[in-house]
């Protein structure tokens, strides 16, 4: 029973301690304070119209959130998308009251975007954080694992933050004595990106990148080396990574002793 009670408190603690979540909460809460105060000075026609638009915005956001809950596999992507549309709806509502208020909220949201960052999933599962030098040593000198699936990420990349939960959770399901999971932070070691054939230029379209090594040699990677010429690639999900790198097959081979 204590564990069930501690989980909501843990989430609340995280929300308050992270500036990204706290500032968004304060920004949205301030709307209700302003809305209550403005009700006394707005005309009945504007108040009625605003109330109708608020109901429509709440319903639209609720439907969108419900769809995202079903379609998204990770909490970070759900929060990012929901906050984005909630900000659009809020700006539209403030425009009904006063365009000066809309400008102020635009500045506030821009400041939150510039000075804070959505926190990534912090747990590692059974994966290991390794340096490029450690990875090279594992691949050249060998290790107890026959296979290594390595995620190359950067803390400043929004796409890495959105998918940060997938890799640790996959490691819990699929790691074993012959299959290990490793994480390399290219934000800390940017010079190592070129060595592993990963581009950090442009829109960072190659991050996060995943490479599967068998006995020290690369056998598969995602995205491909020519991802920039293709334009876009599939969103990172646990299901996609599992299918792309045939994790179920590797797990069955391990269980059958192959």
C-alpha positions as CSV (number, residue, x, y, z in Angstrom):
1,X,0.0,0.0,0.0
2,X,2.9,2.3,0.8
3,X,4.4,1.8,-2.6
4,X,1.1,2.8,-4.3
5,X,1.0,6.0,-2.3
6,X,4.7,6.8,-2.9
7,X,4.4,6.7,-6.7
8,X,2.1,9.8,-7.1
9,X,4.3,11.6,-4.6
10,X,7.4,10.7,-6.6
11,X,5.8,12.1,-9.8
12,X,4.7,15.2,-7.9
13,X,8.2,15.7,-6.5
14,X,9.7,15.3,-10.0
15,X,7.2,17.8,-11.5
16,X,8.0,20.5,-8.8
17,X,11.8,19.9,-8.9
18,X,12.1,20.2,-12.7
19,X,12.0,23.9,-13.9
20,X,10.5,22.8,-17.2
21,X,7.4,21.2,-15.6
22,X,7.1,23.8,-12.8
23,X,7.2,26.8,-15.1
24,X,4.6,25.3,-17.5
25,X,2.3,24.6,-14.5
26,X,2.7,28.2,-13.2
27,X,2.1,29.6,-16.7
28,X,-1.2,27.6,-17.2
29,X,-2.3,28.3,-13.6
30,X,-1.8,32.0,-14.1
31,X,-4.4,31.9,-16.9
32,X,-7.1,30.9,-14.5
33,X,-6.1,33.7,-12.1
34,X,-6.2,36.2,-15.0
35,X,-9.5,34.8,-16.3
36,X,-11.2,35.2,-13.0
37,X,-10.0,38.8,-12.6
38,X,-10.9,39.6,-16.2
39,X,-14.5,38.3,-15.9
40,X,-15.4,41.5,-14.0
41,X,-14.3,43.9,-16.7
42,X,-15.1,41.9,-19.9
43,X,-18.5,42.5,-21.6
44,X,-21.1,39.8,-21.3
45,X,-20.8,39.0,-25.0
46,X,-17.0,38.5,-24.8
47,X,-17.4,36.5,-21.6
48,X,-20.0,34.2,-23.2
49,X,-17.9,33.7,-26.3
50,X,-14.7,33.0,-24.2
51,X,-16.5,30.5,-22.1
52,X,-17.7,28.6,-25.2
53,X,-14.2,28.6,-26.7
54,X,-12.8,27.3,-23.4
55,X,-15.2,24.4,-23.5
56,X,-14.2,23.7,-27.1
57,X,-10.5,23.9,-26.3
58,X,-10.9,21.6,-23.2
59,X,-12.8,19.0,-25.3
60,X,-10.3,19.2,-28.2
61,X,-7.3,18.9,-25.8
62,X,-9.0,16.0,-24.0
63,X,-9.6,14.1,-27.3
64,X,-6.0,14.8,-28.4
65,X,-4.6,13.6,-25.1
66,X,-6.7,10.4,-25.2
67,X,-5.5,9.6,-28.7
68,X,-1.9,10.2,-27.7
69,X,-2.2,8.0,-24.7
70,X,-3.2,5.1,-27.0
71,X,-0.7,5.8,-29.7
72,X,2.4,7.0,-27.8
73,X,4.6,4.4,-26.1
74,X,6.4,6.7,-23.8
75,X,5.5,9.4,-21.3
76,X,8.1,12.0,-22.5
77,X,6.6,12.1,-26.0
78,X,3.1,12.4,-24.6
79,X,4.0,15.3,-22.4
80,X,5.8,17.1,-25.1
81,X,3.0,16.9,-27.6
82,X,0.2,17.6,-25.1
83,X,2.0,20.7,-23.8
84,X,2.6,22.0,-27.3
85,X,-1.1,21.9,-28.2
86,X,-2.2,23.2,-24.8
87,X,0.0,26.3,-25.4
88,X,-1.6,26.8,-28.8
89,X,-5.1,26.6,-27.3
90,X,-4.2,29.0,-24.4
91,X,-2.8,31.6,-26.9
92,X,-6.0,31.3,-28.9
93,X,-8.1,31.9,-25.8
94,X,-6.0,34.9,-24.6
95,X,-6.5,36.4,-28.1
96,X,-10.2,36.7,-27.3
97,X,-9.5,38.7,-24.1
98,X,-6.7,41.0,-25.2
99,X,-3.9,40.6,-27.8
100,X,-1.4,42.1,-25.3
101,X,-2.0,39.1,-23.1
102,X,-1.3,36.8,-26.0
103,X,2.0,38.6,-26.6
104,X,3.0,38.2,-22.9
105,X,2.2,34.5,-23.0
106,X,4.2,34.1,-26.2
107,X,7.2,35.7,-24.5
108,X,6.8,33.5,-21.4
109,X,6.6,30.3,-23.5
110,X,9.6,31.4,-25.6
111,X,11.5,32.0,-22.4
112,X,10.6,28.5,-21.0
113,X,11.7,27.0,-24.3
114,X,15.1,28.9,-24.3
115,X,16.1,28.6,-20.7
116,X,14.7,25.2,-19.7
117,X,14.6,21.7,-21.2
118,X,12.2,18.8,-20.9
119,X,13.9,16.2,-18.6
120,X,14.8,12.9,-20.1
121,X,13.9,9.5,-18.6
122,X,16.6,9.1,-15.9
123,X,16.6,5.3,-15.3
124,X,18.9,3.1,-17.2
125,X,17.2,-0.3,-16.9
126,X,19.9,-2.9,-17.3
127,X,21.8,-0.8,-19.9
128,X,25.2,0.7,-19.1
129,X,26.4,4.2,-19.7
130,X,29.8,3.9,-21.4
131,X,32.3,6.2,-23.0
132,X,33.4,5.8,-26.6
133,X,36.8,4.5,-25.4
134,X,35.1,1.9,-23.2
135,X,32.9,0.9,-26.2
136,X,35.9,0.6,-28.5
137,X,37.7,-1.6,-25.9
138,X,34.7,-3.8,-25.5
139,X,34.4,-4.3,-29.3
140,X,38.1,-4.9,-30.0
141,X,39.2,-6.8,-26.9
142,X,35.9,-8.7,-26.6
143,X,33.5,-9.1,-23.7
144,X,31.2,-11.7,-22.2
145,X,28.4,-10.5,-24.5
146,X,28.2,-11.8,-28.1
147,X,25.9,-8.9,-29.1
148,X,25.9,-5.2,-28.1
149,X,23.1,-2.8,-29.0
150,X,24.3,0.7,-28.4
151,X,22.3,3.9,-28.3
152,X,24.1,7.1,-29.2
153,X,22.3,10.1,-27.8
154,X,22.7,13.7,-26.7
155,X,21.1,15.4,-23.8
156,X,20.3,18.5,-25.8
157,X,18.5,16.7,-28.6
158,X,14.6,16.9,-28.3
159,X,14.2,13.6,-30.3
160,X,16.6,11.9,-27.8
161,X,14.5,13.2,-24.9
162,X,11.3,12.0,-26.5
163,X,12.6,8.5,-26.9
164,X,14.8,8.3,-23.8
165,X,12.4,5.8,-22.1
166,X,12.4,3.2,-24.9
167,X,16.0,1.9,-24.7
168,X,16.2,1.4,-20.9
169,X,12.8,-0.5,-20.9
170,X,13.9,-2.6,-23.9
171,X,17.1,-3.5,-22.0
172,X,15.1,-4.9,-19.1
173,X,13.2,-7.2,-21.4
174,X,15.9,-8.4,-23.8
175,X,19.3,-8.1,-22.0
176,X,21.0,-11.4,-21.1
177,X,24.5,-12.9,-20.8
178,X,25.0,-12.8,-24.6
179,X,23.2,-9.5,-25.3
180,X,24.1,-6.2,-23.7
181,X,22.8,-2.7,-24.0
182,X,25.0,0.4,-23.9
183,X,24.4,4.1,-24.0
184,X,27.0,6.6,-25.3
185,X,26.3,10.3,-24.7
186,X,27.7,12.2,-27.8
187,X,26.8,15.5,-26.1
188,X,29.8,14.7,-23.8
189,X,32.0,13.1,-26.5
190,X,31.0,14.9,-29.8
191,X,34.4,14.0,-31.4
192,X,33.5,10.3,-31.3
193,X,30.4,10.8,-33.6
194,X,32.5,10.8,-36.8
195,X,34.3,7.6,-35.7
196,X,31.0,5.7,-35.5
197,X,29.7,7.3,-38.7
198,X,27.1,9.6,-37.0
199,X,26.4,13.1,-38.1
200,X,25.7,15.8,-35.5
201,X,25.3,18.6,-38.1
202,X,22.1,20.2,-39.3
203,X,18.9,19.2,-37.5
204,X,20.6,16.3,-35.7
205,X,18.5,13.9,-37.8
206,X,20.8,11.0,-36.9
207,X,20.2,11.3,-33.1
208,X,19.3,9.1,-31.4
209,X,21.3,6.5,-33.4
210,X,21.4,2.8,-32.7
211,X,24.1,0.3,-33.8
212,X,24.0,-3.4,-33.3
213,X,27.5,-5.1,-32.9
214,X,28.1,-8.8,-33.3
215,X,31.5,-10.0,-32.1
216,X,32.8,-6.4,-32.4
217,X,31.5,-5.8,-35.9
218,X,28.6,-3.7,-36.9
219,X,25.7,-5.7,-38.4
220,X,22.9,-3.2,-38.3
221,X,22.2,0.4,-37.5
222,X,19.3,2.9,-37.4
223,X,19.0,5.4,-38.9
224,X,21.0,4.5,-42.0
225,X,24.0,6.5,-43.0
226,X,22.1,8.3,-45.8
227,X,19.2,9.4,-43.6
228,X,19.8,13.0,-44.4
229,X,19.2,12.4,-48.1
230,X,16.0,10.5,-47.3
231,X,14.6,13.4,-45.3
232,X,12.7,11.8,-42.4
233,X,12.7,8.5,-40.6
234,X,10.2,6.5,-38.5
235,X,9.6,7.7,-34.9
236,X,11.5,5.8,-32.2
237,X,9.3,3.4,-30.2
238,X,10.0,0.1,-28.4
239,X,8.0,-1.8,-30.9
240,X,9.9,-0.3,-33.8
241,X,13.4,-1.0,-32.3
242,X,12.4,-4.5,-31.3
243,X,11.3,-5.3,-34.9
244,X,14.1,-3.5,-36.6
245,X,16.9,-5.3,-34.6
246,X,15.0,-8.6,-34.3
247,X,15.3,-8.6,-30.6
248,X,12.6,-11.3,-30.1
249,X,14.6,-13.6,-32.4
250,X,17.9,-12.9,-30.5
251,X,16.1,-13.6,-27.2
252,X,14.7,-16.9,-28.5
253,X,18.1,-18.0,-29.8
254,X,19.6,-17.3,-26.4
255,X,16.8,-19.3,-24.6
256,X,17.3,-22.2,-27.0
257,X,21.0,-22.1,-26.4
258,X,22.1,-21.2,-30.0
